[in-house]
Amino acid sequence: MRRSFLVMRPVLGPRSFYKEALGIVVPVMLQMVITSLISLVDNFMVAGLGDVKMSAVNVANQINFIFIVVVNAACMAGGIFLSQHRGASDAEGMRQSLRFKLIMATAIAAVHSALCLAMPEALIRLMLGGNSEGGQIVEEGARFLRLVTPSFLPIAIASAVGTSYRDTGRTRTPLAVSSAAAAACTLLNWLLIYGALGAPRLEVAGAAIATDIARFAEAAAFLAIAGIGKPAFAFKLRELFRIDPRLFTEILSRSAMMFCSETAWVLSETIVTAIYNGRGGAETVAGMAAGWTIANIFFMAFGSVNTAASVIVGSTLGAGRLDEARAKARWIAYGSLLFGAAVGMVAAASIFLVPVVFGNLSPAARVVTKGLVIVIAAYIPLWTLINAQFAISRAGGDTAMGVWVDVGVTYAAFLPIAFALAAWTDMGPVPLFALAKLADIGKAAVAFWWLAKERWVRNLAEASAGLD
C-alpha cells in the first residue's frame, strides 16, 4: 500500500525545485509588498485625519474585503482549471476558464455594488459591535462606501485577468500593472485627501475617488496588455459569452464547496472583527486597522506560496505526472513552514514602524497596533502552512477540504471561543484575537488529515477533455 505523500522522504525538495518556485514566488511577493507598502502610505494619510475618520475608512474596507474574498474564490475556481489546461497545452480550456472568471466576478461585483448603494449605514453599523463612537464612524464610513462603489467592477475585471497571468506562471505582468495602479492611488490620495498642489481637500471622499480612478486604470491596463500580447488564455470581449456549458458547469460544481468555505471563513472573520471593534472606542478600530495594514505587508507569504503551489502542482497534475506532483506538494507544504517562520521574524521587528507611520493616531490606538502586529507575527508560519495546504488541495480540484477546515473548525471552535471570551471576560481586542486564533492549529491538523487522503491527486484537464 502506498504511503501518504506527507510522510514520504525527503520532506524538503532539492535546491533546483526551490529555485523554480522562487521564480514564481518572488514577483508575487514583490507585487504584494509594493501594494501593501503603498496601502501603508495611504493609511498613514488617512490616519492624519484622526481616529474616527481612519476607523470609518477601514470599517468600510472590511466590508469590501468580503467582496474581494468572494471574487478571489471565483478566480481561484477558474484558475484551478486554467493551470491544469496550461499543463495539458489546451488553449481553448484556458480561454473557457477565463470566461468563467470574468462572468462570475462581474456578477459578484454587481450584487455587492447594489448592497453598498442601498444600505451603507446598516452595513457599517453591523461592523462596529456597539462601539462607543459608532455614530460618527457610521456617518463617515457610509459616505466612503457609496463613493467607492464604482471601483468594484474594475476590481473584478483586474482580478480575473491578473490572476490568469499568475495561473500560467507569468507573474511579472500583474506585478507591473498592480504596482503602477497602487502608486497612482497613493499620488491621488495625497492630492485629494489633503488638497495638495491646489487640488480640492476632500478628506475621506478624496480617498474613495482616488481608489475609483486607480482601479479603472488598472483594469484598462490589464485588458490592453492582454489584447496586445494575446496570451493563450485571451479572447475578444465579444466572445465573452461563447462558453462551453459542460465545462462551465463542471468548474461551478467543483468550486461550489470552495465558495462555501471561503464565504464561511470571511463571514466568520467579519463577525469576530465586529466583536473586536466593540471593545472600546475609535482608538480600538483605528489601532486594529493600523495593525492589519502593517501585517498585510508580510501576508505576501500567503499569496506567493499559494500561487507557487497552484502553478507548480496544478501544471504537474495537468501533465499527468501524478507521482511528481505528490513530491512537489510535499516539498511546498513543509517548505512553507520555514518560509513563514522567516517572514514572521521580520514582521515582529516591524513594530518599530508604528510610532513613525502612525504617529498621528492616539497613544491608545498605537498600543493596540503594536500588540496586534506581535500576535500576527507569531501566527504567520502556521497561516503560511494552511495557505499551502489549501492551494495543494485545490490544485487537483479537491475543494471539500475547505468545508472541513473553514466551516468545521471555524464554526465549531473559533467562533465559539471568540463569543465566550467576549461574553465572559473584559479582555481587550488583541488578547481576545490571540486566544481565539489558537483554533487555527486545529485547521492545520484537519487539513493534513484530509490531504493524506490524496483526493487532490487528479488530472482535471484529462477529465475535462473527456467531456467533449
C-alpha positions in Angstrom: 0.0 0.0 0.0 1.4 3.4 -1.0 2.3 5.7 1.9 0.8 9.1 2.2 2.7 11.8 0.4 3.0 13.7 3.7 5.3 11.1 5.4 7.4 10.2 2.4 11.0 11.3 2.3 12.6 13.7 1.7 10.3 16.3 3.2 12.2 19.1 1.6 13.0 19.3 -2.1 16.2 19.9 -3.9 17.7 23.3 -4.5 16.6 23.3 -8.1 12.9 22.9 -7.1 13.0 25.9 -4.8 14.8 27.9 -7.5 11.9 27.1 -9.8 9.4 28.0 -7.0 11.2 31.3 -6.3 10.9 32.3 -9.9 7.1 32.3 -9.3 7.2 33.5 -5.7 9.5 36.5 -5.9 7.4 38.6 -8.4 4.2 37.8 -6.5 6.0 38.8 -3.3 7.2 42.0 -4.8 3.7 42.9 -6.1 2.1 42.2 -2.7 4.9 44.0 -0.8 4.7 47.1 -3.0 0.9 47.1 -2.9 0.9 46.7 0.9 3.6 49.4 1.4 1.6 51.8 -0.7 -1.5 50.8 1.3 0.5 51.6 4.4 1.2 55.1 3.0 -2.5 55.5 2.2 -3.4 54.6 5.7 -0.7 57.0 7.0 -2.5 59.7 5.1 -6.0 58.8 6.3 -4.6 58.4 9.9 -3.7 62.1 9.7 -7.4 62.8 9.7 -7.8 61.3 13.2 -9.0 58.0 14.8 -12.7 58.5 13.8 -12.1 59.0 10.0 -9.4 56.3 9.8 -11.8 54.0 11.6 -14.6 54.9 9.1 -12.5 54.2 6.0 -11.2 50.9 7.4 -14.5 49.6 8.5 -15.9 50.3 5.0 -12.9 48.4 3.6 -13.6 45.5 5.9 -17.0 45.2 4.2 -15.3 45.4 0.8 -12.9 42.7 2.0 -15.8 40.2 1.9 -16.4 41.1 -1.8 -12.7 40.7 -2.6 -12.5 37.3 -1.0 -15.6 36.0 -2.9 -14.2 37.4 -6.2 -10.9 35.8 -5.5 -12.7 32.5 -4.8 -14.3 32.7 -8.3 -10.9 33.4 -9.8 -9.3 30.5 -7.9 -12.0 28.2 -9.2 -11.3 29.2 -12.8 -7.6 29.2 -12.0 -7.6 25.6 -11.0 -8.7 24.6 -14.4 -6.7 27.2 -16.2 -3.4 25.9 -14.6 -4.3 22.3 -15.5 -5.3 23.1 -19.1 -2.0 25.0 -19.4 -0.2 21.8 -18.3 -2.1 20.0 -21.0 -1.4 22.7 -23.6 -5.1 23.2 -24.1 -5.6 26.9 -25.1 -9.4 26.6 -25.5 -9.7 25.2 -22.0 -7.7 28.2 -20.7 -10.0 30.6 -22.5 -13.1 28.9 -21.1 -11.6 29.2 -17.6 -11.0 33.0 -18.0 -14.6 33.4 -19.3 -15.8 31.7 -16.1 -13.7 34.1 -14.0 -15.0 37.2 -15.7 -18.6 36.2 -15.7 -18.6 35.2 -12.1 -16.5 38.1 -10.8 -18.6 40.8 -12.6 -21.8 39.2 -11.3 -20.5 39.3 -7.7 -19.4 42.9 -8.2 -22.9 43.8 -9.4 -24.5 42.3 -6.3 -22.0 43.9 -3.9 -22.5 47.3 -5.6 -26.3 47.1 -5.2 -25.9 46.4 -1.4 -23.4 49.1 -0.8 -25.6 51.7 -2.5 -28.8 50.6 -0.9 -27.8 50.2 2.7 -24.3 51.5 3.5 -25.2 52.8 7.0 -26.6 49.4 8.0 -23.5 47.6 6.8 -21.2 49.9 8.6 -23.2 49.7 11.8 -23.0 45.8 11.7 -19.2 46.1 11.8 -19.0 48.2 14.9 -20.4 45.9 17.5 -21.7 48.6 19.8 -18.5 50.8 19.6 -18.8 53.9 21.8 -18.1 56.3 19.0 -20.2 54.4 16.4 -22.4 57.3 15.3 -19.5 59.4 13.9 -17.9 56.3 12.3 -21.1 55.2 10.6 -21.7 58.7 9.0 -18.1 58.9 7.6 -18.0 55.2 6.6 -21.3 55.2 4.7 -20.1 58.2 2.8 -16.9 56.5 1.8 -18.7 53.3 0.9 -21.1 55.0 -1.5 -18.3 56.8 -3.3 -16.0 53.8 -3.6 -18.7 51.6 -5.1 -17.7 52.4 -8.8 -14.4 50.6 -8.2 -16.0 47.2 -7.7 -16.5 46.4 -11.4 -12.9 47.2 -12.4 -11.6 45.2 -9.4 -13.5 42.2 -10.7 -12.1 42.6 -14.2 -8.5 43.2 -13.0 -8.7 40.2 -10.6 -9.9 37.8 -13.4 -7.2 38.8 -15.9 -4.4 39.4 -13.4 -4.8 36.0 -11.7 -4.8 34.4 -15.2 -1.3 35.6 -15.8 -0.3 34.1 -12.5 -2.0 30.9 -13.2 0.2 30.5 -16.3 3.4 31.4 -14.3 3.7 34.9 -15.9 3.9 36.8 -12.6 5.7 39.9 -13.9 2.8 41.4 -15.7 0.4 41.6 -12.7 3.4 42.8 -10.7 4.0 45.8 -13.0 0.3 46.7 -13.5 -0.9 46.4 -9.9 2.2 48.2 -8.6 1.7 51.1 -11.0 -2.0 51.3 -10.1 -1.2 51.3 -6.4 1.4 54.0 -6.9 -1.2 56.1 -8.8 -3.7 55.6 -6.0 -1.2 56.9 -3.4 -0.4 60.0 -5.5 -4.2 60.7 -6.0 -4.7 60.2 -2.2 -2.1 62.8 -1.5 -3.7 65.2 -3.9 -7.3 64.6 -2.9 -7.3 63.9 0.8 -5.2 66.9 1.7 -5.7 69.2 -1.3 -2.0 69.1 -2.4 -0.8 71.2 -5.4 -4.0 73.2 -5.5 -6.4 70.1 -5.7 -9.6 70.3 -3.5 -9.2 69.0 0.0 -11.8 66.1 0.1 -10.5 64.0 3.0 -12.5 60.7 3.2 -14.2 61.4 -0.1 -10.9 62.0 -1.7 -9.6 58.6 -0.6 -12.7 57.0 -2.3 -12.3 58.9 -5.5 -8.6 58.1 -5.7 -9.4 54.4 -5.4 -12.0 54.6 -8.1 -9.6 56.2 -10.6 -6.8 53.9 -9.9 -8.9 50.8 -10.1 -10.4 51.8 -13.5 -6.8 52.5 -14.8 -5.7 49.0 -13.5 -8.5 47.2 -15.3 -7.9 49.1 -18.5 -4.2 48.3 -18.4 -4.8 44.6 -17.9 -7.3 44.5 -20.8 -5.0 46.5 -23.1 -1.9 44.3 -22.3 -3.9 41.1 -22.8 -5.3 42.5 -26.1 -1.8 43.4 -27.4 0.2 40.4 -26.0 -2.5 37.8 -26.8 -1.6 35.2 -24.1 -3.0 31.8 -24.7 -6.0 32.4 -22.4 -7.0 35.7 -24.1 -10.1 36.2 -26.3 -12.0 39.1 -27.8 -14.6 40.7 -25.5 -17.4 39.9 -27.9 -16.6 36.2 -27.3 -17.2 36.6 -23.5 -20.4 34.5 -23.6 -19.1 31.9 -26.0 -19.0 29.4 -23.2 -18.8 25.6 -23.1 -21.8 24.8 -20.8 -20.4 21.5 -19.8 -17.0 22.9 -18.7 -18.6 26.0 -17.1 -20.9 23.7 -15.1 -18.0 21.4 -14.1 -16.0 24.4 -12.8 -19.0 25.7 -11.0 -19.8 22.3 -9.4 -16.3 21.7 -8.3 -15.9 25.2 -6.9 -19.2 25.2 -5.0 -17.6 23.8 -1.9 -14.7 26.3 -2.2 -17.2 29.2 -2.5 -18.9 27.8 0.6 -15.7 27.6 2.6 -14.3 31.0 1.5 -17.6 32.6 2.3 -17.9 30.9 5.7 -14.3 32.0 6.5 -14.8 35.6 5.5 -18.1 35.8 7.3 -16.5 34.4 10.5 -13.7 36.9 10.3 -16.2 39.7 9.8 -18.3 38.7 12.8 -15.2 38.5 15.0 -14.0 41.8 13.7 -17.2 43.3 14.9 -16.5 41.8 18.3 -13.0 43.4 18.3 -14.4 46.7 17.2 -16.8 46.8 20.1 -14.1 46.5 22.7 -13.6 50.3 23.1 -14.0 53.4 21.0 -12.4 54.8 17.8 -8.9 54.1 19.2 -9.7 50.3 19.1 -11.0 50.3 15.5 -8.1 52.6 14.3 -5.5 50.6 16.2 -6.6 47.3 14.9 -6.8 48.7 11.3 -3.3 50.1 11.6 -2.0 46.7 12.8 -3.6 44.9 9.9 -2.2 47.4 7.5 1.4 46.7 8.7 0.7 42.9 8.8 -0.6 42.9 5.2 3.0 43.7 4.1 4.0 40.3 5.4 0.9 38.4 4.2 2.8 38.3 0.9 3.9 34.9 2.2 0.4 33.5 1.8 -0.3 34.7 -1.7 3.2 33.8 -3.0 3.1 30.3 -1.6 -0.5 29.9 -2.8 0.5 30.9 -6.3 3.6 28.7 -6.4 1.6 25.6 -5.2 -1.3 26.3 -7.6 1.0 26.7 -10.7 3.6 24.0 -9.9 1.3 21.3 -8.6 -1.6 22.2 -10.9 0.6 22.1 -14.1 2.2 18.9 -13.0 -1.1 17.2 -12.4 -2.4 18.5 -15.7 0.6 17.0 -17.5 -0.3 13.6 -15.9 2.8 13.3 -13.7 1.0 12.4 -10.5 3.9 11.0 -8.5 5.9 14.1 -9.3 3.0 16.2 -8.2 2.9 14.3 -4.8 6.6 15.0 -4.2 6.3 18.7 -5.2 3.3 19.2 -3.0 5.2 17.7 0.0 8.2 20.0 -0.6 5.9 23.0 -0.8 3.9 22.1 2.4 7.0 21.6 4.6 9.0 24.4 3.0 6.1 26.8 3.7 6.7 26.5 7.4 10.3 27.6 7.1 9.4 30.4 4.8 6.6 31.5 7.1 9.0 31.5 10.2 11.5 33.8 8.4 8.7 36.2 7.4 7.3 36.1 11.0 10.6 37.2 12.5 10.8 40.2 10.2 7.1 41.0 11.0 7.8 41.0 14.7 10.6 43.5 14.2 8.3 45.8 12.3 6.6 47.2 15.5 9.3 49.8 15.4 7.5 51.3 12.4 4.4 52.1 14.4 5.4 55.4 16.0 6.9 56.5 12.7 4.0 55.6 10.3 1.1 56.0 12.7 2.3 58.9 14.9 -0.9 60.8 14.2 -3.0 58.1 15.9 -3.7 58.4 19.6 -1.3 56.7 22.0 -4.0 54.1 23.0 -4.5 53.2 19.3 -0.8 52.7 18.8 -0.6 50.3 21.8 -3.4 48.2 20.1 -1.4 48.3 16.8 1.8 47.1 18.4 0.2 44.2 20.2 -1.7 43.1 17.2 1.4 43.0 15.0 3.3 40.9 17.5 0.4 38.3 17.7 0.1 38.2 13.9 3.9 37.6 13.6 3.7 34.6 15.8 0.9 33.1 13.7 2.4 33.7 10.3 4.3 30.4 10.0 1.1 28.5 10.8 -1.0 30.6 8.4 1.5 30.2 5.6 1.3 26.4 6.0 -2.5 26.5 5.9 -2.4 28.5 2.7 -0.1 26.0 1.1 -2.4 23.2 2.2 -5.4 24.8 0.6 -3.5 25.5 -2.6 -2.4 21.9 -2.9 -5.9 20.6 -2.4 -7.4 23.0 -4.8 -4.8 22.4 -7.5 -6.3 19.0 -8.0 -9.9 20.2 -7.8 -10.4 18.9 -4.3 -12.4 21.7 -2.7 -14.1 19.7 0.0 -11.2 20.2 2.4 -12.2 23.8 2.8 -15.6 22.8 4.2 -13.9 20.6 6.8 -11.5 23.3 7.7 -13.2 26.7 7.2 -16.8 25.5 8.1 -16.0 22.7 10.5 -13.1 24.1 12.6 -14.1 27.8 12.3 -17.7 27.3 13.4 -17.0 24.5 15.9 -14.1 26.2 17.6 -13.0 29.6 16.5 -16.4 31.5 16.7 -17.5 29.8 20.0 -14.1 30.7 21.6 -14.4 34.3 20.4 -18.0 34.7 21.6 -17.2 33.1 25.0 -14.2 35.3 25.6 -16.3 38.4 24.6 -19.2 37.4 26.9 -17.3 36.2 30.0 -14.2 38.4 30.0 -13.3 42.1 29.7 -10.1 41.4 27.8 -9.1 43.8 25.0 -9.2 43.1 21.3 -5.6 41.9 21.0 -5.6 39.1 23.6 -9.1 38.1 22.5 -7.8 37.7 19.0 -4.7 35.8 20.1 -6.6 33.2 22.1 -9.4 32.7 19.6 -6.9 32.1 16.8 -5.5 29.1 18.6 -8.2 27.2 16.8 -6.1 27.6 13.6 -3.8 24.8 15.0 -6.8 22.6 14.5 -7.2 23.8 11.0 -3.7 22.7 10.0 -4.2 19.3 11.7 -7.5 18.7 9.9 -6.0 19.9 6.6 -3.1 17.4 6.9 -5.5 14.6 7.6 -7.6 15.5 4.6 -4.6 15.9 2.2 -3.4 12.4 3.3 -6.5 11.0 1.6 -5.0 12.3 -1.7 -8.3 13.1 -3.3 -6.5 16.1 -4.9 -4.2 13.8 -6.9 -6.2 14.2 -10.1 -5.7 15.3 -13.7 -8.6 17.7 -14.3 -7.5 18.6 -17.8 -7.8 14.9 -18.9 -11.2 14.6 -17.2 -12.4 17.8 -18.9 -11.3 16.6 -22.3 -13.5 13.5 -21.7 -16.5 15.9 -21.7 -16.0 16.8 -25.4 
